[in-house]
Amino acid sequence: MKTSAKAIIQNWIYLLIIMIVGFFGVGLYILISGSKLTSEASQSFYEYNLQEKKMQLQTEILNRLDEIEYERNKLLSNEEKVLYNKVLDVYNLLANSEVGLTTDLELKREMAISVFDNIVKDDEDYLYFAIDTEGVLIRSGADAKYEGVNLYDNQDVEGNYYVRKIVSAKELDDGLYVDYYWPKVEDGEPIKKTSYCLYLPEFDLIIGTGIYHDDLQERLKDRIYNRLQVYYEDKENYVFVTEYDSTARVSVSSDFIGRKMSEFVSFDGKSIHNLFMKVIKEKGYGFQTYSYNKKNETILSEKISYVHDLEGWDAYIGMGFHVDDLNEEVNNYTVLFKEHYYNQALFVIIGLMLIAIIVFAIYQRGAYLQKLFLKQGDIIFENLFYLSNEAIVVVSKRGKLLYENNVAKELFNNQVSNYIESDGLKLPAADDSTYILRTEANRVYYITLREEVAAFKNTESSIYFINDITMQYKKSHVFEQMALNDELTGLLNRRALKENYEDYCYELKENENLVLGMLDIDKFKNINDTHGHAIGDEVLKLLGATFLERLRFRDSFYRYGGEEFIILLRNITLQQSKELLETLNKIFCERIESELGFACTFSCGLTFVDYNGKSEVLGNIIEKADNLMYKAKENGRNRIEI
């Protein structure tokens, strides 16, 4: 095809005309569709603001709930200090009284209890108690009917042996705090209580006092409600708190405190309180739409509020906003958007045209330069990599695969990334100069590996040059391979296990571990007797194939002898190992039934290898796994024990 400079110039002129016409059409479309875009923008702004305001409500209420929880914990912490000081004061008074001069322990204790009664009788806010180290209640601040009773084995309503915990204060110099349920008055219902208990070695008894959580809650309620009322009193968006019986505790004005909010109804005649209670009962929190007048106004308008249950207080807290305030914001936004849109549309069109022309010119020049650069790079690339007979893999210093040529793809079965770790390409060594590549297709290659450090596409990388020497290696090591592999299954044998074990332990890093498992085919003798030894051999081979096809390339599987096998799993927990073996057992069983027509399973014992201290030799760890395997047999077979 022939061309000329004139034809190129004409082509550019046509392209420029098309761009101008295109942008004019785009501009005309923008002007015509301005009204639609304004409507859509207004709707989007409304939805965005609606969600934003809802999120603000939710955040504000959740912040208040966090403050309440903080105050709750703070109040309990302060109260625990009070309990500590009160018990310590009583202890000091007892220790410094004349009772301490008595040497008879029984008499000394009786005198101490008498003095104890006189000390605590006037403190009506805190109920003191005394108990001996056997669990016998000597004095009770509330329910006296248990005095003289051994409560050591008693349980509270939650099943806690609270007296045992109290008695354990004998072992602690600083005493301890105990949570339990105990009535406030005789024959009363048990109420949650926190007590501080201290052992008095001079009198061989434990004294303590406590505070009931419902009393703390009432104190906290009054404090929180008063704070919320004062803080939001002068704000348009106020917080309200209403009890389940509709009594207002925090409201738009202090004049509403104590009123029944069930009196106020929405535009559909439904009680606003009942609407909120429906949300609380269904989910515990949520949004509700209703009608209510604005602050200091009498006209009803639509309002959206977020309410949340106040756990344990039989009340809910909420906050809301009026929808017409949102509509006013949207209307103002719509006017401004429309004015701005039509004023700027023309300037935007012209600007886009100029920018498009400039970008197009720059793009054309960049494309031309890039084409030249890539063409030069392609020549070098083909010479180095594409035309190479070696498998070439490029890995960044962060362990990311950057490139693999066709030879590498074929050799690694398109799974090169499975062999890459954070510090580069990792393969197990066959000897000082040869590495083993075991693919997911159960193919084993022997390779040589050469690493070069270089910049690849502006990234510091490791370039690996790999040669397949499987045929040469097998010819020179044929007798060694025969000695290390089981002839029937092709698996590594006991000799290979002994040679590999120390290498496995040595290669493991500090944060890795090694799991060894011993497994045995269940009732294998019956299979040989019933189906013949040829079928038995097929079972052994199918077991080996099942494991080799699914284990990770850095794990290994050995035929230990007869129907016994050993598995080594790297960097895995015992629970994960158990789940893996259970999965393989299921696959093995399904495969046997599918191919041989009868059921067959295995039992296995799994244990960690203590490789750090080198304290366990291979025989010892195999014995542990073997014992666990026999435990699996005794427990019914077809089991994995850890």
C-alpha positions in Angstrom: 0.0 0.0 0.0 1.5 3.4 -1.1 1.2 6.5 1.0 2.6 10.1 1.0 3.1 13.1 3.2 0.0 14.8 1.8 -2.1 11.7 2.6 -0.8 11.7 6.2 -1.6 15.4 6.6 -5.1 14.9 5.1 -5.7 12.0 7.5 -4.7 14.2 10.5 -7.1 17.0 9.2 -10.0 14.5 8.9 -9.2 13.2 12.4 -9.2 16.8 13.8 -12.5 17.6 12.2 -14.0 14.4 13.6 -12.8 15.4 17.1 -14.2 18.9 16.8 -17.6 17.6 15.5 -17.6 15.0 18.2 -16.9 17.4 21.0 -19.5 19.8 19.7 -22.0 17.0 19.7 -21.0 16.0 23.2 -21.4 19.7 24.3 -24.8 20.0 22.7 -25.9 16.7 24.4 -24.6 18.1 27.8 -26.6 21.3 27.4 -29.8 19.4 26.4 -29.5 16.9 29.1 -28.7 19.5 31.8 -32.1 19.4 33.3 -32.0 15.6 33.7 -28.5 15.7 35.1 -29.6 18.4 37.6 -32.5 16.2 38.7 -30.3 13.1 39.1 -27.6 15.2 40.9 -30.3 16.5 43.3 -31.6 13.0 43.9 -28.1 11.7 44.5 -27.3 14.6 46.8 -30.6 13.9 48.7 -29.7 10.2 49.1 -26.1 11.0 50.1 -27.2 13.6 52.7 -29.9 11.3 54.0 -27.4 8.5 54.5 -24.9 10.9 55.9 -27.3 12.3 58.4 -28.4 8.8 59.4 -24.8 7.8 59.9 -24.3 10.9 62.0 -27.3 10.0 64.2 -26.0 6.4 64.5 -22.5 7.6 65.3 -23.7 10.1 67.9 -25.8 7.5 69.7 -23.1 4.9 69.6 -20.7 7.4 71.1 -23.1 8.0 73.9 -23.4 4.3 74.4 -19.6 4.0 74.6 -19.5 6.8 77.2 -22.1 5.0 79.2 -20.1 1.8 79.1 -17.0 3.8 80.1 -18.8 5.4 83.0 -20.2 2.0 84.0 -16.7 0.5 84.1 -15.2 3.5 85.8 -17.9 3.5 88.5 -17.4 -0.2 89.1 -13.6 0.4 89.3 -14.0 3.3 91.7 -16.5 1.2 93.8 -14.0 -1.6 94.0 -11.4 0.8 95.5 -14.0 1.8 98.0 -14.7 -1.8 98.9 -11.0 -2.4 99.3 -10.5 0.5 101.6 -13.5 -0.3 103.7 -12.4 -3.9 104.3 -8.8 -2.8 105.0 -10.1 -0.3 107.5 -12.0 -3.0 109.3 -9.0 -5.3 109.3 -6.8 -2.6 110.7 -9.3 -1.9 113.5 -9.5 -5.6 114.4 -5.7 -6.0 114.2 -5.1 -3.0 116.5 -7.8 -4.0 119.1 -7.2 -5.9 122.3 -8.4 -9.0 120.5 -5.0 -9.4 119.0 -3.4 -10.0 122.4 -5.4 -13.2 122.9 -3.5 -16.5 122.2 -6.4 -18.9 122.1 -7.5 -19.0 118.4 -11.1 -20.0 119.0 -11.6 -17.4 121.7 -9.7 -14.9 119.6 -12.0 -15.5 116.6 -15.1 -15.1 118.8 -13.9 -11.8 120.2 -12.9 -10.7 116.7 -16.5 -11.4 115.4 -17.9 -9.4 118.3 -15.7 -6.5 117.5 -16.4 -6.9 113.8 -20.2 -6.6 114.5 -19.7 -3.4 116.4 -17.5 -1.9 113.7 -19.8 -2.5 110.7 -23.2 -2.2 112.3 -23.6 1.5 111.4 -22.5 1.2 107.8 -26.0 0.7 106.2 -24.8 1.2 102.6 -22.3 -1.7 102.6 -23.2 -5.1 103.9 -20.2 -6.9 105.5 -19.8 -10.6 105.9 -17.3 -13.0 107.6 -16.6 -16.6 106.6 -14.1 -19.2 107.9 -11.6 -21.0 105.7 -13.8 -24.1 105.5 -16.6 -22.1 103.9 -18.9 -21.7 106.9 -20.7 -18.4 106.9 -20.2 -16.7 110.2 -21.8 -13.3 109.6 -24.0 -12.3 106.6 -24.8 -8.7 105.8 -28.1 -9.6 104.1 -29.6 -13.1 104.4 -28.8 -14.2 108.0 -30.5 -17.6 107.6 -27.3 -19.0 106.1 -25.2 -18.0 109.1 -23.5 -21.1 110.6 -24.0 -23.1 107.3 -21.1 -24.4 105.3 -21.6 -23.0 101.8 -18.4 -24.3 100.2 -20.2 -26.4 97.6 -23.0 -23.9 97.0 -23.6 -22.5 93.5 -25.3 -19.2 92.6 -27.9 -18.8 89.8 -25.2 -19.0 87.2 -23.7 -22.1 88.6 -20.6 -20.5 90.1 -19.0 -21.9 93.2 -18.6 -18.4 94.7 -17.7 -19.5 98.2 -14.7 -21.5 96.9 -13.5 -18.4 95.2 -14.0 -16.4 98.4 -12.1 -19.1 100.4 -9.2 -18.9 97.9 -8.5 -15.4 99.3 -6.5 -17.3 102.0 -3.8 -17.8 99.4 -3.6 -14.2 98.3 -2.0 -11.5 100.4 -4.0 -8.7 98.7 -7.3 -10.5 98.8 -9.5 -10.7 95.7 -12.8 -9.5 94.1 -15.6 -12.0 93.5 -18.7 -11.6 91.4 -21.7 -13.7 92.4 -25.5 -13.6 93.1 -26.7 -13.0 96.7 -30.0 -11.6 98.1 -30.2 -8.1 99.5 -32.5 -9.1 102.3 -33.5 -12.3 103.9 -35.4 -14.6 101.6 -35.0 -12.1 98.8 -34.1 -12.8 95.1 -30.4 -13.2 94.4 -28.9 -10.1 92.8 -25.5 -9.8 91.1 -22.9 -8.4 93.5 -19.2 -7.7 93.5 -17.4 -8.2 96.9 -13.9 -7.7 98.0 -12.6 -10.5 100.3 -9.5 -10.4 102.5 -8.0 -13.2 104.6 -7.1 -12.3 108.3 -4.3 -14.7 109.2 -4.4 -13.5 112.9 -8.0 -14.8 113.2 -8.0 -17.4 110.5 -11.1 -16.0 108.9 -12.1 -14.0 105.8 -14.0 -10.8 105.9 -15.5 -8.8 103.0 -18.1 -6.4 101.8 -19.7 -5.7 98.5 -22.0 -3.6 96.3 -25.0 -4.7 94.3 -24.8 -4.0 90.6 -28.4 -2.7 90.4 -27.6 0.0 93.0 -24.6 1.0 90.8 -26.9 1.1 87.8 -29.3 3.5 89.4 -26.5 5.8 90.4 -25.1 5.6 86.9 -28.6 6.2 85.3 -29.2 9.4 87.3 -25.7 10.7 86.5 -25.9 9.9 82.7 -29.5 11.2 82.3 -28.7 14.5 84.0 -25.6 15.0 81.9 -27.4 14.3 78.6 -30.3 16.6 79.5 -28.0 19.5 80.3 -25.7 18.9 77.3 -28.5 18.7 74.7 -31.0 21.2 76.3 -30.1 24.1 73.9 -29.4 22.0 70.8 -31.8 21.6 67.9 -30.8 17.9 67.4 -31.3 16.6 70.9 -31.0 13.2 72.5 -34.0 11.5 74.1 -34.1 8.6 76.5 -37.4 6.8 77.2 -38.1 3.9 79.5 -40.0 0.9 78.2 -43.1 2.0 80.1 -42.9 5.3 78.0 -41.6 7.5 80.8 -39.3 10.2 79.5 -35.9 10.4 81.3 -34.2 12.7 78.8 -36.2 14.8 76.3 -36.3 18.0 74.2 -36.9 20.0 77.4 -36.7 19.3 81.1 -40.5 20.0 81.2 -41.1 16.7 79.5 -39.1 14.7 82.1 -41.4 12.2 83.8 -44.1 12.5 81.2 -45.5 9.4 79.4 -44.3 9.6 75.7 -47.1 7.2 74.7 -49.4 10.3 74.7 -47.6 11.6 71.6 -48.8 10.2 68.2 -47.5 10.3 64.7 -49.4 11.5 61.6 -51.0 8.1 61.1 -52.3 8.2 64.7 -49.9 5.6 66.0 -48.0 6.1 69.3 -44.5 7.2 68.7 -43.3 5.3 71.7 -44.9 2.1 70.3 -43.2 2.6 67.0 -39.8 2.9 68.8 -40.6 -0.2 70.9 -41.3 -2.2 67.8 -37.8 -1.4 66.5 -36.2 -2.3 69.9 -38.1 -5.6 70.1 -37.3 -6.7 66.5 -33.6 -5.8 66.4 -32.5 -3.8 69.5 -31.7 -0.8 67.3 -32.7 0.9 64.0 -34.3 3.9 62.3 -38.0 4.9 62.5 -39.9 7.6 60.5 -42.8 9.5 62.1 -44.1 13.0 62.5 -43.1 15.3 65.4 -42.9 19.1 65.9 -39.6 20.9 65.7 -38.1 22.3 68.8 -40.1 25.4 70.0 -42.6 24.9 67.2 -46.1 23.4 67.2 -46.4 22.3 63.5 -45.8 18.6 62.9 -43.2 17.6 60.2 -41.7 14.3 59.1 -38.8 13.2 61.3 -36.3 10.3 61.1 -34.8 9.0 64.4 -32.3 6.3 65.3 -33.0 4.5 68.5 -30.9 1.9 70.4 -31.6 -0.3 73.3 -29.9 0.7 76.6 -28.9 -2.8 77.8 -30.0 -3.6 81.3 -31.8 -0.3 81.9 -35.2 -1.2 80.3 -34.9 2.0 78.2 -33.8 3.2 74.8 -31.8 6.2 73.6 -32.4 8.0 70.3 -31.8 11.1 68.2 -33.4 12.4 65.0 -33.6 15.1 62.3 -36.5 16.6 60.4 -36.8 15.7 56.7 -37.8 19.3 55.6 -34.4 20.6 56.8 -32.8 18.1 54.4 -35.2 19.1 51.6 -34.2 22.7 52.1 -30.5 21.8 51.8 -31.2 19.9 48.6 -33.2 22.7 47.0 -30.4 25.2 47.7 -27.9 22.7 46.2 -30.1 22.2 43.1 -30.2 25.9 42.3 -26.4 26.3 42.7 -25.7 23.2 40.7 -27.9 24.3 37.8 -26.4 27.8 37.7 -22.9 26.3 37.9 -23.6 23.6 35.3 -24.9 25.9 32.5 -22.2 28.6 33.2 -19.4 26.1 33.0 -20.6 23.7 30.3 -19.2 25.8 27.4 -15.9 26.3 29.1 -15.6 22.6 29.9 -16.3 21.7 26.2 -13.7 24.1 24.9 -11.2 22.9 27.5 -11.9 19.3 26.7 -11.3 19.9 23.0 -7.9 21.6 23.7 -6.9 19.0 26.2 -7.9 16.2 23.8 -5.8 17.7 21.0 -2.8 18.1 23.2 -3.2 14.6 24.7 -3.7 13.1 21.3 -0.5 14.7 20.0 1.5 13.6 23.0 0.0 10.2 22.8 1.0 9.8 19.2 4.6 10.9 19.9 4.7 8.6 23.0 3.3 5.7 21.0 6.0 6.2 18.4 8.8 6.4 20.9 7.4 3.4 22.8 7.2 1.4 19.6 10.9 2.1 18.9 11.8 1.2 22.5 9.8 -2.0 22.6 11.2 -3.0 19.2 14.7 -2.7 20.5 13.8 -4.5 23.7 12.0 -7.3 21.8 15.2 -8.0 19.9 17.3 -8.3 23.1 14.5 -10.2 24.8 14.2 -12.8 22.0 18.0 -13.3 21.9 18.2 -13.8 25.7 15.1 -15.7 26.6 12.8 -16.8 23.8 15.5 -18.4 21.7 17.1 -20.1 24.8 17.1 -23.8 25.2 17.2 -23.4 29.0 14.2 -22.8 31.2 14.4 -19.2 32.4 12.4 -17.8 35.4 12.7 -14.2 36.6 11.7 -13.5 40.3 11.7 -10.1 42.0 13.5 -9.6 45.3 10.0 -9.6 46.9 9.3 -13.1 45.7 7.0 -12.1 42.7 7.1 -14.1 39.5 8.0 -11.6 36.7 8.6 -13.8 33.7 8.9 -17.4 32.6 9.8 -18.6 29.1 8.0 -21.4 27.2 10.6 -24.0 28.3 10.0 -23.1 32.0 6.2 -23.3 31.5 6.5 -26.8 30.0 9.0 -28.0 32.6 7.0 -26.7 35.6 3.6 -27.6 34.1 2.5 -23.9 34.3 2.9 -23.9 38.1 6.2 -22.0 38.6 4.6 -19.7 41.3 4.1 -22.7 43.6 7.8 -23.1 44.0 8.5 -19.4 44.7 8.9 -18.1 48.3 9.7 -14.6 49.6 13.5 -15.2 49.1 13.3 -16.7 45.6 12.9 -20.0 43.8 13.1 -22.9 46.3 13.6 -26.6 45.4 14.8 -29.5 47.5 18.4 -30.6 46.8 19.2 -34.0 45.4 22.9 -33.5 45.9 25.4 -30.6 46.0 24.7 -29.5 42.4 21.4 -31.1 41.5 17.8 -30.2 42.6 14.5 -32.1 42.6 11.4 -30.7 40.8 8.2 -32.6 41.7 5.3 -31.2 39.7 1.5 -31.4 40.6 1.2 -33.9 37.7 3.4 -36.3 39.9 6.4 -36.0 37.5 9.9 -35.8 39.0 12.7 -34.0 37.3 16.3 -33.6 38.2 17.7 -30.2 37.3 20.7 -27.8 37.5 20.0 -24.3 38.7 22.1 -21.2 38.1 21.1 -17.8 39.5 22.1 -14.4 38.2 21.1 -11.1 39.9 20.2 -8.4 37.4 17.7 -5.6 36.7 14.6 -6.8 34.8 12.2 -4.1 33.5 13.6 -1.7 36.0 13.2 -4.1 38.9 16.1 -5.8 40.8 15.5 -9.5 40.2 17.0 -13.0 40.3 17.2 -14.7 36.9 17.2 -18.5 37.2 18.7 -20.6 34.3 17.4 -24.2 34.6 18.5 -27.3 32.7 16.7 -30.6 32.8 19.2 -33.4 33.4 16.7 -36.1 34.5 17.9 -38.7 32.0 21.6 -38.2 32.8 21.0 -38.1 36.6 18.8 -41.3 36.6 21.4 -43.2 34.5 24.2 -42.2 37.0 22.0 -42.9 40.1 19.9 -45.8 39.0 21.1 -48.2 41.7 20.7 -45.4 44.4 17.1 -44.7 43.3 16.3 -48.4 43.4 17.6 -48.6 47.0 15.5 -45.6 48.1 12.2 -46.3 46.3 9.6 -49.0 47.0 9.3 -51.2 44.0 5.6 -51.8 44.2 4.2 -48.3 44.9 7.1 -46.1 43.7 7.1 -44.4 47.0 10.2 -43.5 49.0 11.1 -46.4 51.4 12.3 -46.7 55.0 15.9 -46.1 54.0 15.0 -42.8 52.2 13.0 -41.8 55.3 16.1 -42.3 57.5 18.3 -40.3 55.1 15.7 -37.5 54.6 14.6 -37.0 58.3 17.7 -35.1 59.5 17.6 -32.9 56.4 14.0 -32.1 57.0 14.7 -31.0 60.6 17.7 -29.0 59.6 15.9 -27.1 56.8 13.0 -26.0 59.0 13.0 -22.4 60.2 12.3 -21.3 63.8 8.7 -20.4 63.1 8.0 -23.6 61.2 7.2 -27.1 62.5 7.2 -30.7 61.3 4.4 -33.3 61.8 5.1 -37.1 61.5 2.3 -39.5 60.9 2.1 -43.3 61.0 -0.8 -44.9 59.1 -2.0 -48.4 58.5 -4.6 -49.8 56.1 -7.5 -51.2 58.2 -8.1 -54.9 58.0 -5.6 -55.3 55.1 -5.1 -59.1 55.9 -8.9 -59.6 55.2 -8.5 -57.9 51.8 -5.7 -60.2 50.8 -7.5 -63.3 52.1 -10.8 -62.3 50.4 -9.7 -60.6 47.2 -6.2 -62.0 46.7 -2.7 -60.4 47.0 -2.9 -58.8 43.6 -5.9 -56.7 44.7 -4.0 -56.0 47.9 -1.1 -54.7 45.9 -3.6 -52.4 44.0 -4.9 -51.0 47.3 -1.3 -50.2 48.3 -0.6 -48.5 45.0 -3.9 -46.5 45.0 -3.1 -45.3 48.5 0.4 -44.1 47.4 -1.1 -42.4 44.3 -3.9 -40.7 46.4 -1.3 -39.1 48.6 1.2 -38.1 45.9 -1.4 -36.4 43.8 -2.6 -34.2 46.7 0.3 -33.5 49.0 2.3 -30.3 48.8 5.6 -30.7 46.9 7.6 -30.0 50.1 5.8 -32.8 52.0 6.8 -36.5 51.6 5.1 -39.9 51.9 7.0 -43.2 52.6 6.1 -46.9 52.5 7.5 -48.0 55.9 6.7 -51.7 55.4 3.8 -54.0 54.5 0.6 -51.9 54.8 2.3 -49.2 57.1 3.2 -45.8 55.7 4.9 -42.7 57.1 3.9 -39.1 56.2 6.0 -35.9 56.9 4.1 -32.6 56.8 5.9 -29.3 57.0 4.8 -26.0 58.6 1.3 -27.2 59.6 -0.6 -27.6 62.9 -1.7 -30.9 64.3 -5.4 -29.9 63.8 -4.8 -29.0 60.2 -2.9 -32.2 59.7 -5.8 -34.2 61.2 -8.3 -32.4 58.8 -5.9 -33.1 55.8 -5.6 -36.9 56.7 -9.4 -37.2 57.2 -9.9 -35.7 53.7 -7.4 -38.0 52.2 -9.0 -41.0 53.9 -12.3 -40.1 52.5 -10.9 -39.6 49.0 -9.0 -43.0 49.3 -12.1 -44.8 50.4 -14.2 -43.4 47.5 -11.4 -44.2 45.0 -11.2 -47.9 46.3 -15.0 -48.3 46.1 -15.0 -46.8 42.5 -12.1 -48.8 41.1 -12.1 -52.0 43.2 -15.7 -52.3 44.3 -15.3 -52.6 48.1 -14.7 -50.4 51.1 -11.3 -49.7 52.5 -10.0 -47.1 55.0 -6.9 -46.4 57.1 -6.1 -45.4 60.6 -3.4 -42.9 61.5 -1.5 -41.3 64.5 0.0 -37.8 64.2 2.6 -36.1 66.4 4.9 -33.1 66.4 8.7 -33.7 65.8 10.8 -32.0 68.5 13.5 -30.9 66.0 14.8 -27.8 67.9 16.4 -29.6 70.8 17.3 -32.7 68.7 16.2 -34.7 71.7 14.1 -37.2 69.8 15.6 -39.6 67.3 13.5 -40.9 64.4 12.7 -44.2 66.1 11.3 -42.5 69.2 9.0 -40.2 67.2 7.8 -43.1 65.1 7.0 -45.0 68.2 4.9 -42.1 69.5 3.0 -41.9 66.2 2.7 -45.7 66.2 1.1 -45.7 69.7 -1.4 -43.1 68.5 -2.2 -45.2 65.4 -3.0 -48.2 67.6 -5.1 -46.0 69.7 -7.1 -45.1 66.6 -7.4 -48.9 65.8 -8.7 -49.6 69.4 -11.2 -46.7 69.1 -12.9 -48.3 66.1 -10.4 -47.8 63.1 -11.0 -45.3 60.3 -9.8 -42.5 62.7 -7.0 -40.0 63.0 -5.6 -39.6 66.5 -3.3 -36.6 67.5 
